[in-house]
């Protein structure tokens, strides 16, 4: 009973996180407006009374006090809502399967976005002139890491391909758990880099890692039996996810997600930012 309650509450928490953690990819800001509408005042109240040292402007970006307060509020709301549903005997059995389906597309979308950014050299771009003409000792750890990685096209390409392939494995129902297992490795590495070099997406990366681990957790015994004890093991597929309608919807959603993720690079015609036009002194360095 307690285990079911926890699973439902955490599933609802992650669903609310998908909805209210603002993502501004490709200029979309509806999540930010939605989050401000519902949570700006309660978050501001808590921040003003308990975190007076924090930056006053609340924008819910990663690693800010505002985002951390938001996540704790969403967690409290999730546990309270599921408790109410249990008390009033409301059927909440769909929360967990809905989370599992939604989380696959959410995580895949993030991996596709950052994977293609790396493949097309949009994330780890070549260092800008102001960085190149700054003394080594005056660079912060995050700028130093970002600029150094930006000088290698091969590293950016390979890590991008890994993230995109992981996303595709997650989108395919048959390989989803394997994809989530790979995603754990990808996100643990990213989280370690973020903490080690003080890169400011720690909170969001930790949230994504939590989503992926929560998806893999029910299958740990099967994974252990197969890889460690070398026993035959089979993942159980939910019956409602095996019908033809769901498969076609899944195919169209997956293709649409991949096309949408590729659209900015196709519209810009820039498939390798290292080749983009730069000032004369930058061109010689590149």
KASULPE-V284068 format. One record per residue. RES is the residue in one letter. SS is DSSP state (a for helix, b for strand, c for the rest). PHI is phi in whole degrees, -180 to 180 (NA if undefined). OMEGA is omega in whole degrees, 0 to 359 (999 if undefined). Layout:
BEGIN
<<RES/SS/PHI/OMEGA> <RES/SS/PHI/OMEGA>>
END
This chain:
BEGIN
<<X/c/NA/180> <X/a/-65/181> <X/a/-63/178> <X/a/-64/179> <X/a/-62/180> <X/a/-64/180> <X/a/-63/179> <X/a/-68/181> <X/a/-64/180> <X/a/-69/176> <X/a/-61/179> <X/a/-65/178> <X/a/-60/180> <X/a/-67/178> <X/a/-61/178> <X/a/-64/176> <X/a/-63/177> <X/a/-59/185> <X/a/-79/192> <X/a/-109/174> <X/c/-76/188> <X/c/-68/172> <X/c/-115/184> <X/c/-113/179> <X/a/-61/175> <X/a/58/175> <X/a/82/179> <X/c/-79/182> <X/c/-130/182> <X/a/-65/179> <X/a/-65/180> <X/a/-61/179> <X/a/-66/179> <X/a/-65/181> <X/a/-66/177> <X/a/-62/182> <X/a/-63/185> <X/a/-89/192> <X/a/-123/183> <X/a/-60/183> <X/a/-67/178> <X/a/-64/178> <X/a/-67/178> <X/a/-62/179> <X/a/-62/180> <X/a/-65/181> <X/a/-63/181> <X/a/-65/185> <X/a/-92/185> <X/a/-123/182> <X/c/-135/184> <X/c/-63/182> <X/c/-77/186> <X/c/-70/176> <X/c/-61/187> <X/c/-66/181> <X/c/-73/182> <X/c/-99/180> <X/c/-121/176> <X/c/62/176> <X/c/-78/186> <X/c/-62/179> <X/c/75/175> <X/c/-83/177> <X/a/-61/181> <X/a/-59/180> <X/a/-67/180> <X/a/-64/176> <X/a/-64/179> <X/a/-57/181> <X/a/-64/178> <X/a/-67/176> <X/a/-64/179> <X/a/-64/178> <X/a/-65/179> <X/a/-63/179> <X/a/-61/182> <X/a/-62/180> <X/a/-64/181> <X/a/-69/181> <X/a/-64/179> <X/a/-65/176> <X/a/-62/178> <X/a/-62/179> <X/a/-61/178> <X/a/-69/182> <X/a/-63/183> <X/c/-93/174> <X/c/58/177> <X/c/-86/181> <X/c/-66/180> <X/c/-123/185> <X/c/-68/183> <X/a/-83/184> <X/a/-62/184> <X/a/-67/178> <X/a/-62/177> <X/a/-65/177> <X/a/-60/183> <X/a/-61/179> <X/a/-71/183> <X/a/-65/183> <X/a/-65/179> <X/a/-62/181> <X/a/-72/180> <X/a/-66/181> <X/a/-63/179> <X/a/-62/180> <X/a/-62/179> <X/a/-65/181> <X/a/-66/178> <X/a/-65/182> <X/a/-61/182> <X/a/-77/177> <X/a/-66/178> <X/a/-67/175> <X/a/-59/179> <X/a/-76/181> <X/a/-59/182> <X/c/-96/172> <X/c/61/179> <X/c/-95/181> <X/c/-91/178> <X/c/-92/183> <X/c/-78/177> <X/c/-61/181> <X/c/-59/178> <X/c/-78/182> <X/a/-56/181> <X/a/-64/177> <X/a/-77/183> <X/a/-64/182> <X/c/-100/174> <X/c/-100/178> <X/c/-59/182> <X/a/-52/183> <X/a/-70/181> <X/a/-93/180> <X/c/-84/174> <X/c/-74/184> <X/a/-61/182> <X/a/-68/178> <X/a/-66/180> <X/a/-62/179> <X/a/-62/184> <X/a/-60/183> <X/a/-71/180> <X/a/-67/178> <X/a/-62/182> <X/c/-65/180> <X/c/-83/183> <X/c/-111/177> <X/a/-71/183> <X/a/-62/180> <X/a/-62/180> <X/a/-62/181> <X/a/-65/184> <X/a/-66/180> <X/a/-64/177> <X/a/-66/179> <X/a/-61/179> <X/a/-61/181> <X/a/-68/180> <X/a/-67/178> <X/a/-63/177> <X/a/-62/178> <X/a/-62/180> <X/a/-65/177> <X/a/-61/179> <X/a/-70/181> <X/a/-69/179> <X/c/-86/185> <X/a/-55/185> <X/a/-66/183> <X/a/-111/188> <X/a/-62/183> <X/a/-65/176> <X/a/-61/178> <X/a/-63/178> <X/a/-64/178> <X/a/-63/177> <X/a/-64/181> <X/a/-63/177> <X/a/-60/178> <X/a/-62/179> <X/a/-61/185> <X/a/-74/176> <X/a/-63/178> <X/a/-63/180> <X/a/-64/180> <X/a/-64/177> <X/a/-63/177> <X/a/-63/182> <X/a/-61/179> <X/a/-73/184> <X/a/-68/182> <X/c/-110/176> <X/c/55/177> <X/c/-91/196> <X/c/-87/168> <X/c/-135/184> <X/a/-65/184> <X/a/-62/182> <X/a/-67/178> <X/a/-64/178> <X/a/-63/177> <X/a/-62/179> <X/a/-61/179> <X/a/-62/177> <X/a/-61/178> <X/a/-60/183> <X/a/-68/180> <X/a/-62/180> <X/a/-64/176> <X/a/-72/184> <X/a/-84/187> <X/a/-49/182> <X/c/-63/185> <X/c/-107/184> <X/a/-61/180> <X/a/-64/180> <X/a/-67/179> <X/a/-64/178> <X/a/-63/181> <X/a/-63/183> <X/a/-77/187> <X/a/-86/184> <X/c/-101/183> <X/c/-92/177> <X/c/55/177> <X/c/-105/175> <X/c/-67/181> <X/c/-144/181> <X/c/-137/177> <X/c/-77/181> <X/c/-87/180> <X/c/-98/179> <X/c/-65/182> <X/a/-58/184> <X/a/-70/181> <X/a/-101/184> <X/c/-112/181> <X/c/-77/185> <X/a/-64/180> <X/a/-61/180> <X/a/-61/182> <X/a/-63/180> <X/a/-68/177> <X/a/-62/179> <X/a/-62/180> <X/a/-63/181> <X/a/-65/178> <X/a/-65/181> <X/a/-66/179> <X/a/-64/179> <X/a/-62/180> <X/a/-66/179> <X/a/-65/179> <X/a/-63/180> <X/a/-64/179> <X/a/-67/180> <X/a/-84/189> <X/a/-57/181> <X/a/-62/182> <X/a/-75/178> <X/a/-67/181> <X/a/-66/180> <X/a/-83/182> <X/c/67/182> <X/c/-115/183> <X/c/-108/173> <X/c/-159/186> <X/a/-64/176> <X/a/-62/182> <X/a/-91/180> <X/c/-67/182> <X/c/-65/182> <X/c/-137/176> <X/c/-57/187> <X/a/-55/183> <X/a/-71/176> <X/a/-74/182> <X/a/-63/180> <X/a/-70/180> <X/a/-68/180> <X/c/-66/999>>
END
